[in-house]
Amino acid sequence: QVQLVESGGGLVQAGGSLRLSCAASGITFRSYNFGWYRQAPGKQREWVATIRTGGSSNYADSVKGRFTISRDNSKNTVYLQMNSLKPEDTAVYYCAAPTRNAWGQGTQVTVSS
């Protein structure tokens, strides 16, 4: 019954920005931490960022200072604002509520040089 749907991916030039969204349903949104993860071609899935129920956040070193995770509890939506994008950010990005093992279908982000 839990559904997470990502959107906002696309093609952007290096140095550009994108905002990803994750719409959640079938879950008491405010009671869960959420995370963003990504998987690049030929690579393992890696953690990108986490936002907790109280709004605090943590980031992988590779994106710290460039990405911002946020949540809007009134809209049941998690966001990932991505600035100063680099080609190495190219990946499929997934939204998750890990304690429920709930994952979205992913959205492709491609950064050209």
N, C-alpha and C positions, 0 to 999 in steps of 0.2 A: 504493500500500500504506500510505502514511502517512495516519493519520486523527486529526483533532483534533475533539473534541466538547465544546462549551460547555454549561454548565447554570447555573442559579441566578438567572436574570433574573426580573423580575416588576415589579409595581406597588408603589411605595413613596411615602410622603409626604415632602416636603422636610424635610431634617434627619435622615432615617432612614438605614438602612444595608442593604447587600446584600453577599453574598459570591458571586462568580462562580468557577466551576471549569472547567478545561480538561483533559480526559483525553486523553492521547496514546498512540498505538499505532503499530507499524510503523516506529519510529525509535529510535535509541540515545539515549534521553532526556537523559542526563547530558552528552552531547557537544554540545548545542545551546543557544543563546540562544532565549528565547521572549519574545513581546511581546503586549500587548493594544492593540487599535485600536478605534475606534468611528466610526460614521457616523450622523449625525443627518439627519432629513428635509431634503432640499434642500441638503445640505452635502456636501463632499468627505470621504472617509475621513481620519481623523486618528490619529496615534500617541498613545497614552496612557501606556504604561509598558513598560519592558524589564527582564528579569532575565537575567543572564548565567550561564554555566556554574558560576562560582564563588560565585554568590549575590548579587553586587552588583546594584544596580538604579538606574534613572533614570526620571524622571517628567516629563510635560508640565507646564508652569507652571500650567495650568488645574486640575490635580488634585493638585498637590504639597501635602503636609500633610494631605490627606483620604483618598487612596487608598494602598494598600500591595500591591505585587506580591510573591508568594512562590512557592516551588516545593518539592515533596516528591519527591525523586528515587526514593525507595523505592516511591512510588505512581504514578510517571509522570504527575503532575498539577501544573498551574500554577493559582494562585489570584489573584484580585483582590478584596481587601477594600475596599469603598467605604463611607466614612462621610461624614456631613454632606452628604448628597446634595442637589443643587440641580436645579431644573427644566431648566437648560441641560445637565445630564448625560444627559438623555433621548436615547437612541440605540440602535442595534443594536451590540452589543459582540462583537468577533471576537478569537479567539486565533490566533496564528501562529508558525511557525518560519520567519522570512523567508528565510534562506539556502537552504532547501529549497523555497521558494514553497509552503509548506503552510499552509492556512487552514481554520479551522472554519466551520461553517454559520451561526454567530452566535446570540446570545441577546438578546432585547429587554429593555431597562431603561427603565421609564417612571417619572418622578418628578413627582408632582403638587404644586401649590402650595397 
